[in-house]
């Protein structure tokens, strides 16, 4: 997996490199600007073949300094470049001021209030957003018109349409953000300011990040606004290897001299403070020989008549992902309904919590899944508590979570380290209302409270692994270990928003627990495979299709 950084962690890495004498801040800024230009030329090679026009929007900090470097390098390449500054040039930080002066030797700087983005035959090919980067800690002020102008251009170029009454028929500018689209918190991915403006702000076609992706690039609205992410190496120690299959929507640009790499004494991040991006898992462990019981036996509990579909989806997911045996335990009244719909999956009647306790006397049943379709009656609570008392690997989803909305302490007292909870936002709020309230509060200052913070806090309280579902699924355990499964850009799978897809995910996790995966590993692996199965099928997906895509995904991973 690839490590993600917070803004503070990135600042510490840069400062340590500067303090070590390996590099100056001015040199890092030069490398950053060069990385942006190289990323643009790699993404759109036609732009490197002839002169074009660019608009560079520079802010009052070092992100603006990166923008001045970009402007100068493009000017030296033969481009026409228009530069607009938000702020007072006399108040720029020293390195940004130096690059402002270098640019002023080549071209003019206009105030952001006079922004005009030219279109037409001689219009801008690229607009660079260098207003605010990872250091932003306050809402944007007086920049709404700039942001909405950029959003309008992005909307047009994304769908290939023109505004009503438009008279131009030439390509509109590409929008490139430097490190992060302006206005977003680099730690949370949340827009700093009023929620009403967030969805319209600064969607980029390309975001060029330095050294490593930031946590905020992969979370919340920001993950939907970054477009493609290119990682530019600026010669700092610990730069990740080039992206491979499954590392998410990114490419890697190396713009630092190899002789300058490898600063001494750069800080490392403690494991409990790291956040990682989930990428393609190593599934070779699933190939181990053995009889079916060596591959585990998963038990999925079902609801009553007319409510068995969710359990059957989970069971199919557990079987497909590699559990040696899968049994559905259902009320006697629903047993014939279940039996009529399954073949390789076994069925057993289950008479409430006493019946479950008796069934679990068989030690070969090593993974349990409760919740999908079970209903919200008292029996559900009794069954959950009986399952937890057995101390097996257990997935609690859907009704098994909602049933404890009014008595969550009863659930928390029974949970143990072998449990995975898989709430969506509504279920998370029912179990952790105070945490959800913090997450839903407007982000008015950075670093803002994030989905990572919320999931870690919930995992610590519950004493087990939490998989907080969404396009930016976050997995955390009580130790603070945390990972994100991003479904953005080329991993976007909006068709996962279909009835039963969460039941299949619960089954995937249960099947991996049966195979002996640790809870955190099972949740991470299942989340990644869940998205890949959706991508393998594409639009028109229904939940039943997800398990059937696993052989295709596994084959791709093994070749």
C-alpha positions in Angstrom: 0.0 0.0 0.0 1.0 3.6 -0.6 1.5 5.9 2.3 -0.4 9.2 2.3 0.7 12.3 4.1 -0.9 15.1 6.1 0.1 18.7 5.4 2.1 18.8 8.7 3.9 15.6 7.8 4.8 17.0 4.4 6.1 20.2 5.9 8.2 18.2 8.4 9.8 16.2 5.5 10.5 19.3 3.5 11.9 21.2 6.5 14.1 18.2 7.5 15.6 18.1 4.0 16.3 21.8 4.1 17.8 21.7 7.6 20.0 18.8 6.5 21.6 21.0 3.9 20.7 18.6 1.1 18.4 21.2 -0.6 17.2 24.7 -0.3 13.5 25.8 -0.2 14.1 27.7 -3.5 15.4 24.5 -5.1 12.4 22.5 -3.9 10.1 25.1 -5.4 12.0 25.0 -8.7 11.7 21.2 -8.8 8.0 21.5 -8.0 7.3 23.9 -10.8 9.3 21.7 -13.2 7.3 18.7 -12.1 4.1 20.4 -12.9 5.2 21.3 -16.4 6.5 17.8 -17.1 3.3 16.3 -15.8 1.2 18.5 -18.1 3.4 17.5 -21.1 3.2 13.8 -20.2 -0.6 14.0 -19.9 -1.1 16.0 -23.1 2.0 15.5 -25.3 0.6 17.7 -28.0 1.1 20.7 -25.7 4.9 20.2 -25.7 5.1 20.2 -29.5 4.2 23.9 -30.1 3.6 27.1 -28.4 0.4 27.6 -26.5 -1.2 30.0 -24.0 -1.5 29.5 -20.3 -3.2 31.4 -17.5 -1.5 30.9 -14.1 -3.4 31.9 -10.9 -0.9 32.5 -8.1 -1.8 32.8 -4.4 -0.1 34.6 -1.5 2.0 31.6 -0.3 4.5 29.0 -1.6 1.8 27.4 -3.8 1.8 30.7 -5.6 5.6 30.5 -5.8 5.2 27.2 -7.6 2.9 28.9 -10.0 5.5 31.6 -10.8 8.0 28.8 -11.6 5.5 27.2 -13.9 4.9 30.5 -15.7 8.6 31.1 -16.2 9.3 27.6 -17.5 6.4 27.8 -20.0 7.5 31.2 -21.1 11.0 29.9 -21.8 9.3 27.0 -23.7 7.8 29.7 -26.0 4.3 29.9 -24.5 2.3 33.1 -24.0 1.6 33.2 -20.3 -0.9 35.4 -18.3 -0.2 35.6 -14.6 -2.7 36.8 -12.0 -1.9 37.2 -8.3 -4.2 37.1 -5.3 -2.5 39.1 -2.6 0.3 41.7 -2.2 3.6 40.8 -3.9 5.5 42.6 -1.1 4.1 40.1 1.4 5.0 36.9 -0.4 7.3 34.4 1.5 11.0 34.7 0.6 11.1 31.8 -1.9 7.9 32.8 -3.6 9.0 36.4 -3.7 12.3 35.3 -5.5 10.3 33.4 -8.1 7.9 36.4 -8.5 10.9 38.6 -9.3 12.3 36.0 -11.7 8.9 36.0 -13.5 8.7 39.8 -13.5 11.9 39.9 -15.6 9.9 38.0 -18.3 6.3 39.1 -18.0 3.6 41.1 -16.2 1.5 40.2 -13.1 -2.1 41.3 -12.9 -4.4 41.4 -9.9 -6.8 38.4 -9.5 -9.7 40.9 -9.6 -8.9 41.5 -13.3 -8.9 37.8 -14.1 -9.9 37.1 -17.7 -9.5 33.6 -19.2 -9.3 34.0 -22.9 -11.0 31.4 -25.2 -11.2 31.0 -28.9 -8.4 30.3 -31.5 -5.8 32.2 -29.5 -7.2 31.3 -26.1 -5.7 29.6 -23.1 -4.9 25.9 -23.4 -4.3 25.4 -19.7 -5.3 27.2 -16.5 -3.1 26.5 -13.6 -4.6 26.7 -10.1 -1.7 27.8 -7.8 -3.8 29.9 -5.5 -3.8 27.8 -2.3 -2.1 24.5 -1.6 -1.7 22.1 1.3 -1.0 24.9 3.8 -4.5 26.4 3.6 -6.1 26.6 7.0 -8.9 29.2 6.5 -11.8 29.7 4.1 -11.2 31.4 0.8 -12.1 35.1 0.7 -13.4 37.0 -2.2 -12.5 34.3 -4.7 -15.9 32.9 -5.4 -16.0 34.3 -8.9 -12.6 32.9 -9.8 -13.6 29.4 -8.5 -16.9 29.4 -10.3 -15.2 30.5 -13.6 -12.9 27.5 -13.3 -15.8 25.2 -12.5 -17.6 26.4 -15.6 -14.7 25.7 -17.8 -14.2 22.2 -16.3 -17.9 21.4 -16.8 -17.7 22.4 -20.4 -14.5 20.5 -21.2 -15.6 17.4 -19.4 -18.8 16.8 -21.3 -17.8 18.4 -24.6 -20.8 20.7 -24.6 -21.0 24.5 -24.9 -23.0 26.9 -22.9 -26.4 28.1 -24.2 -25.8 30.8 -26.8 -22.1 30.1 -27.0 -20.4 31.3 -30.2 -17.0 29.7 -29.8 -16.2 26.2 -31.1 -12.6 25.7 -30.0 -11.4 23.5 -27.1 -11.6 25.2 -23.7 -8.8 25.2 -21.2 -7.7 22.3 -19.2 -7.5 23.0 -15.5 -4.4 21.9 -13.6 -4.3 22.1 -9.8 -1.0 22.3 -8.0 -0.9 19.9 -5.0 -4.6 20.2 -4.3 -7.5 22.1 -5.8 -7.7 25.5 -4.0 -10.1 25.7 -1.1 -9.8 22.1 0.1 -8.2 20.9 3.4 -5.2 18.7 2.6 -5.9 16.5 5.7 -9.7 16.0 5.3 -10.5 16.6 1.6 -13.3 18.9 2.9 -13.9 22.4 1.4 -13.1 25.1 3.9 -16.1 27.4 3.9 -19.7 27.2 3.1 -21.0 23.9 2.0 -23.2 25.5 -0.7 -20.1 26.5 -2.7 -18.1 23.3 -2.3 -19.6 21.2 -5.1 -18.9 23.9 -7.7 -15.3 24.7 -6.8 -12.2 24.0 -8.8 -12.7 20.6 -10.4 -9.4 19.9 -12.1 -8.6 17.7 -15.0 -5.1 17.0 -13.5 -3.7 17.6 -10.0 0.0 17.4 -9.6 1.1 16.5 -6.1 4.6 16.6 -4.7 6.6 13.7 -3.1 3.4 11.7 -2.1 -0.3 12.1 -2.3 -1.9 13.9 0.6 -4.7 12.3 2.7 -7.1 15.0 1.5 -6.5 14.1 -2.2 -8.3 10.8 -1.5 -11.2 12.0 0.8 -14.5 13.7 0.6 -15.3 16.2 -2.2 -11.6 16.8 -2.9 -11.2 13.2 -4.2 -13.9 14.0 -6.8 -12.3 17.3 -7.8 -8.7 16.3 -8.3 -9.2 14.6 -11.6 -6.2 12.5 -12.5 -3.4 12.7 -9.9 0.2 12.8 -11.0 2.9 12.4 -8.3 6.0 14.5 -9.0 9.2 13.5 -7.2 11.1 16.5 -5.8 14.0 14.5 -4.6 13.0 13.9 -1.0 13.8 10.8 0.9 11.1 8.1 1.0 9.5 8.9 -2.3 7.3 5.9 -3.3 8.0 3.7 -6.2 6.2 4.4 -9.5 2.6 3.6 -9.4 1.6 0.0 -10.3 -1.7 -1.6 -10.9 -4.2 -0.8 -8.2 -2.4 2.2 -6.7 -5.3 4.5 -7.7 -5.7 7.3 -10.2 -2.1 8.6 -10.6 1.0 8.6 -12.6 4.5 9.5 -11.4 6.9 12.2 -12.6 10.5 12.3 -11.6 11.8 15.9 -11.8 14.7 15.8 -9.3 18.3 15.0 -10.0 19.2 11.6 -8.7 22.3 13.0 -7.1 20.3 15.2 -4.9 18.0 12.5 -3.5 18.2 11.0 -0.1 18.3 13.6 2.6 19.7 12.4 5.9 17.6 12.2 9.0 14.2 12.8 7.5 11.3 12.1 9.8 9.4 8.8 9.8 5.7 8.6 10.6 4.7 6.3 13.5 2.4 3.4 12.3 -0.5 4.6 14.3 -0.4 8.0 12.6 0.0 6.8 9.0 -2.8 6.6 6.5 -2.3 4.3 3.5 -4.0 4.0 0.2 -5.3 0.5 -0.5 -4.0 -1.0 -3.7 -3.9 -4.4 -5.4 -3.7 -7.1 -2.7 -1.4 -10.1 -2.8 -3.9 -13.0 -3.2 -1.3 -15.7 -3.5 -2.4 -16.9 -0.1 -5.7 -17.9 -1.6 -3.9 -20.4 -3.8 -2.7 -22.6 -0.9 -3.6 -26.3 -1.2 -5.8 -28.0 1.3 -9.2 -29.5 1.9 -12.3 -27.4 2.1 -12.2 -27.1 5.9 -8.7 -25.8 5.7 -10.1 -22.9 3.7 -12.6 -22.1 6.5 -16.3 -22.4 7.1 -18.4 -19.2 7.1 -21.8 -18.9 8.7 -24.2 -16.2 7.4 -27.4 -15.6 9.3 -30.6 -14.9 7.4 -33.8 -13.0 8.0 -37.2 -14.6 7.8 -39.4 -15.4 4.8 -39.2 -12.8 2.1 -36.0 -11.4 3.6 -33.4 -14.0 2.8 -31.9 -12.3 -0.3 -29.4 -10.2 1.6 -27.9 -13.2 3.4 -27.8 -15.2 0.1 -25.8 -12.3 -1.5 -23.4 -12.3 1.4 -23.1 -16.1 1.3 -22.3 -16.0 -2.5 -19.7 -13.4 -1.9 -18.0 -15.4 0.9 -18.0 -18.5 -1.3 -16.6 -16.8 -4.4 -13.8 -15.1 -2.5 -12.5 -18.4 -1.2 -14.2 -19.7 1.9 -14.1 -23.5 1.8 -17.7 -23.9 3.0 -20.5 -21.5 3.5 -23.7 -22.2 5.5 -26.8 -20.0 5.7 -28.5 -20.3 9.1 -32.1 -19.2 8.8 -35.4 -19.5 10.7 -37.1 -22.7 10.0 -39.9 -20.8 8.3 -37.5 -19.5 5.7 -35.4 -22.6 5.2 -37.2 -23.8 2.1 -37.0 -20.3 0.5 -33.2 -20.3 1.0 -32.7 -23.9 -0.1 -34.6 -23.2 -3.3 -32.1 -20.5 -4.3 -28.7 -22.0 -3.5 -26.7 -25.0 -4.5 -23.1 -25.0 -3.3 -24.2 -23.1 -0.2 -25.5 -25.2 2.7 -28.6 -24.4 4.8 -29.4 -25.1 8.4 -32.4 -24.1 10.5 -31.6 -21.8 13.4 -33.8 -21.4 16.4 -32.7 -18.1 17.9 -29.7 -17.4 20.1 -29.7 -20.8 21.9 -29.7 -22.5 18.5 -26.8 -20.3 17.3 -24.8 -21.1 20.5 -25.4 -24.8 19.9 -24.4 -24.5 16.2 -21.1 -22.7 17.2 -20.1 -25.7 19.3 -18.6 -26.8 16.0 -15.2 -25.1 16.0 -14.9 -25.4 12.3 -17.3 -22.5 11.9 -14.7 -19.9 12.1 -16.3 -16.8 10.5 -19.7 -15.3 11.0 -21.8 -12.6 9.3 -24.8 -11.1 10.9 -27.1 -8.2 9.9 -28.1 -8.4 6.2 -31.9 -8.8 6.1 -32.2 -9.9 9.7 -34.6 -7.2 10.8 -34.7 -5.0 13.9 -36.5 -7.3 16.3 -35.2 -8.3 19.7 -34.0 -11.7 18.2 -31.4 -9.8 16.2 -29.8 -8.3 19.3 -29.8 -11.7 21.0 -28.2 -13.4 18.0 -25.5 -10.7 17.7 -24.6 -11.0 21.4 -24.5 -14.8 21.1 -22.3 -14.6 18.1 -19.9 -12.2 19.8 -19.6 -14.4 22.8 -18.1 -17.1 20.6 -15.1 -14.8 19.8 -15.0 -15.9 16.2 -14.1 -13.6 13.3 -17.4 -11.7 12.9 -18.8 -9.2 10.4 -21.7 -7.0 11.7 -23.6 -5.1 9.0 -26.9 -3.4 8.4 -29.6 -4.5 10.9 -27.0 -5.9 13.3 -25.8 -2.3 13.7 -29.0 -0.4 13.6 -30.6 -2.7 16.2 -28.2 -1.1 18.8 -29.0 2.5 17.9 -30.5 3.1 21.3 -28.2 0.9 23.4 -24.8 1.1 21.6 -23.0 0.5 24.9 -24.4 -3.0 25.0 -22.9 -3.7 21.7 -19.5 -2.0 22.5 -19.2 -4.1 25.7 -19.5 -7.3 23.7 -17.3 -6.4 20.8 -13.8 -7.9 20.5 -10.7 -7.5 18.3 -11.9 -10.1 15.7 -14.9 -8.1 14.7 -15.4 -5.9 11.7 -18.2 -3.3 11.6 -19.3 -2.1 8.1 -21.5 0.9 8.5 -22.6 3.3 5.8 -23.0 7.0 6.8 -26.5 6.5 8.3 -25.5 3.4 10.3 -22.4 5.2 11.5 -24.4 8.1 12.8 -26.8 5.7 14.7 -23.9 4.1 16.5 -21.6 7.1 16.9 -23.8 10.2 16.9 -21.3 12.5 18.6 -18.6 11.5 16.1 -20.9 11.9 13.1 -21.9 15.4 14.4 -18.3 16.5 14.3 -17.8 15.1 10.8 -21.0 16.8 9.5 -20.1 20.2 11.1 -19.0 22.8 8.5 -15.2 22.8 8.0 -14.3 26.4 8.8 -10.6 25.9 9.6 -7.9 23.5 8.8 -6.9 20.8 9.5 -10.6 20.0 9.5 -12.0 16.9 11.2 -11.9 14.1 8.6 -13.5 10.8 7.8 -10.1 9.3 8.8 -10.4 11.0 12.2 -14.0 9.8 12.6 -13.2 6.2 11.7 -10.2 6.0 14.0 -12.1 7.5 16.9 -15.0 5.0 16.3 -12.6 2.0 16.1 -10.9 3.0 19.3 -14.3 3.3 21.1 -15.6 0.0 19.7 -12.4 -1.9 20.2 -12.6 -3.5 16.7 -12.1 -2.8 13.0 -14.4 -0.3 11.4 -15.0 -0.1 7.6 -16.8 3.2 7.0 -18.3 2.8 3.6 -18.5 5.4 0.8 -16.7 6.4 -2.4 -13.9 7.1 0.0 -14.2 4.0 2.2 -12.0 4.3 5.3 -10.8 1.3 7.3 -9.3 1.7 10.8 -8.5 -0.5 13.8 -8.2 0.3 17.5 -4.4 0.8 17.2 -4.9 3.7 14.8 -3.9 1.9 11.7 -5.9 3.4 8.8 -6.3 2.9 5.1 -8.5 4.4 2.4 -10.1 2.6 -0.6 -10.6 5.4 -3.1 -13.2 5.0 -5.8 -12.4 8.2 -7.7 -11.4 9.1 -11.2 -10.6 5.9 -13.1 -11.7 3.8 -10.1 -15.0 5.6 -9.8 -17.8 3.0 -9.7 -21.1 4.9 -9.1 -23.1 1.8 -10.1 -22.1 0.3 -6.7 -25.0 2.4 -5.3 -27.4 -0.5 -5.8 -29.4 -2.6 -3.4 -27.4 -5.5 -2.0 -23.9 -4.3 -2.9 -23.1 -3.8 0.8 -24.3 -7.3 1.6 -21.8 -8.7 -0.9 -19.0 -6.6 0.7 -19.9 -8.1 4.1 -19.7 -11.5 2.5 -16.3 -10.8 0.9 -15.0 -9.8 4.4 -16.5 -12.9 6.0 -15.0 -15.2 3.4 -11.5 -13.7 3.9 -11.9 -14.0 7.7 -12.7 -17.7 7.1 -9.5 -18.0 5.1 -7.5 -16.7 8.1 -7.1 -13.0 7.1 -6.8 -10.7 10.1 -9.8 -8.3 10.4 -8.0 -5.2 9.1 -6.5 -7.1 6.2 -9.8 -8.7 5.4 -11.6 -5.4 5.3 -8.9 -3.7 3.2 -8.7 -6.5 0.7 -12.5 -6.9 0.4 -13.0 -3.2 -0.1 -10.5 -3.0 -3.0 -11.9 -6.2 -4.6 -15.4 -4.9 -4.3 -14.6 -1.8 -6.3 -12.6 -3.8 -8.9 -15.5 -6.2 -9.4 -17.8 -3.2 -10.1 -15.3 -1.8 -12.6 -14.9 -5.2 -14.2 -18.7 -5.3 -14.9 -19.4 -1.6 -15.5 -22.7 0.2 -15.9 -25.9 -1.9 -15.4 -24.4 -3.7 -12.4 -26.7 -5.3 -9.8 -25.5 -6.9 -6.6 -25.7 -10.4 -7.9 -23.1 -9.5 -10.5 -20.4 -8.7 -8.0 -19.3 -12.1 -6.8 -19.3 -13.4 -10.4 -16.7 -10.9 -11.4 -14.2 -12.2 -8.8 -12.7 -14.8 -11.0 -12.0 -12.1 -13.6 -10.4 -9.8 -11.1 -8.3 -12.7 -9.6 -7.1 -13.7 -13.0 -5.9 -10.1 -13.7 -4.1 -10.0 -10.4 -2.3 -13.3 -11.0 -1.1 -12.4 -14.5 
